[in-house]
């Protein structure tokens, strides 16, 4: 009996064992293939990064080497600098930089890219490089040489010692104290960059990295108790349980967060500025049911919410629907001119048509009464710059941020072309195209509603 049972089970167990071993072998092979692929990607990205930083240094030198009046070559050189820094940034993103100390160097490359782009897009024949900008280019040339040399040394060490990025990634994840050529090399480069003297990037680039602080706001400093009253007034919930917390106390970024309990199933969250007590953010975290309300009803709810809470002269410019919510983006208006910097977004629950969210950071920090200049060119002149095939639906004046980060008065045209809807912005002073963007039908509908 035992022999018969063994003669049956033994072959079965043998087959199962062989199958399990083969499955394990296949799994190991697939795992190794994934690791090899990741390692190859890391190696390629690092070597490409080293190469492009070296080319960046050379291109900065070429740009400085020509005559100071060679605007055409300056433009070409700056475009190449922007291209190389953009490629370098892309390669950094392919490395496990979340675990590597390279934040300062990455930010430095980002600033070089923006400096080169914003300088090259302007008309250099009318506004050539200034002495300060030449000084900045010379500084970047020197700094990029140092970074290039350090990366090249790392590259030599990686190749000579056959170092693996996967080992460096594991070491970084474990926060190991043991020396690692790759991690230590990146840390050394990052430390050098952090110690560079302050560079004059110019107002257009500096404004991109300018952090919003309470110094930018008007009004008096408010207390937690005053914020509590504002939260109660905003939510219109009598005898509500309101908790207020101060964020970044004593700094230029101080703000207040208020949490309001509205029944068992809903919590209202709000952020206010400490200076002026202005509302930055609002969210009703209730569960949202199946969508039942129409676009028109949602839009009416958003309009009513803004009016009720003191956001005056706002106009919807776009609409996005996600699951059971709709998001309307509004901009301010002044004397019939759209003010795009004064932007905020509302979130409407489509089950009951209730406004359940507000994001107003841009509006709070940018909103002020502007002195709007008179257009230099007429509507008719601006319209001539449009593609003749574009069927214009609407035209109005608007203020937008241009590529230099400055506010520009434009003629805004919306219309159909090639089966799509576009917004085109023509500078009201120069007649040049400042920007063009494709609109969805929902955006067009939101913008056309009064």
Beta strands, then each sheet from edge to edge (+ up, - down):
strand 1: 241-247
strand 2: 255-262
strand 3: 266-273
strand 4: 279-284
strand 5: 314-322
strand 6: 325-334
strand 7: 337-349
strand 8: 354-359
strand 9: 391-401
strand 10: 407-417
strand 11: 420-427
strand 12: 433-439
sheet 1: 1+ 2- 3+ 4- 8+ 7- 6+ 5-
sheet 2: 1+ 2- 3+ 4- 8+ 7- 9- 10+ 11- 12+
end
